[in-house]
């Protein structure tokens, strides 16, 4: 064996840290939006709901 000697516990901790970082980056990309983006989306949804409600037929 002419490979580099390394601590298995250190390698395990490094791998775990890298996995947590990768998952955090994925979550940030998936859920990370600014307040302005969230509010604009909510306003669009409210506008769509109001438009749909305005076109609802009255039941007699």
GIURSUL-V234210 format. One record per residue. N is the residue number from 1. RES is the residue in one letter. PHI is phi in degrees with one decimal (* if undefined). BURIAL is 1 if it has 9 or more other ideal C-beta (glycine too) atoms within 8 Angstrom, else 0. D_LAST is the distance of its C-alpha to the last C-alpha in whole Angstrom. Layout:
((N;RES;PHI;BURIAL;D_LAST) (N;RES;PHI;BURIAL;D_LAST))
//
This chain:
((1;X;*;0;86) (2;X;-110.8;0;86) (3;X;-78.3;0;83) (4;X;-76.4;0;82) (5;X;-80.7;0;82) (6;X;-142.3;0;79) (7;X;-82.4;0;78) (8;X;-66.9;0;75) (9;X;-67.2;0;73) (10;X;-66.5;0;73) (11;X;-64.6;1;72) (12;X;-63.7;0;69) (13;X;-65.7;0;68) (14;X;-64.2;0;68) (15;X;-64.1;0;66) (16;X;-63.9;0;63) (17;X;-63.1;0;63) (18;X;-64.8;0;63) (19;X;-64.4;0;60) (20;X;-63.7;0;58) (21;X;-64.8;0;59) (22;X;-63.6;0;57) (23;X;-65.0;0;54) (24;X;-63.0;0;54) (25;X;-64.9;0;54) (26;X;-63.4;0;51) (27;X;-65.7;1;49) (28;X;-64.3;0;49) (29;X;-70.2;0;49) (30;X;-78.5;0;45) (31;X;-109.6;0;44) (32;X;-78.3;0;46) (33;X;-134.3;0;44) (34;X;-76.2;0;45) (35;X;-61.5;0;43) (36;X;-62.3;0;42) (37;X;-65.3;0;41) (38;X;-64.1;1;38) (39;X;-67.4;0;37) (40;X;-64.9;0;36) (41;X;-64.1;1;35) (42;X;-64.7;0;32) (43;X;-64.9;0;32) (44;X;-63.3;0;31) (45;X;-64.8;0;28) (46;X;-64.7;0;27) (47;X;-64.5;0;26) (48;X;-63.6;0;25) (49;X;-63.4;0;22) (50;X;-65.8;0;21) (51;X;-64.6;0;21) (52;X;-64.5;0;19) (53;X;-65.2;0;17) (54;X;-66.8;0;17) (55;X;-94.4;0;16) (56;X;-71.8;0;13) (57;X;-82.4;0;9) (58;X;-75.9;0;6) (59;X;-92.1;0;4) (60;X;-111.4;0;0))
//
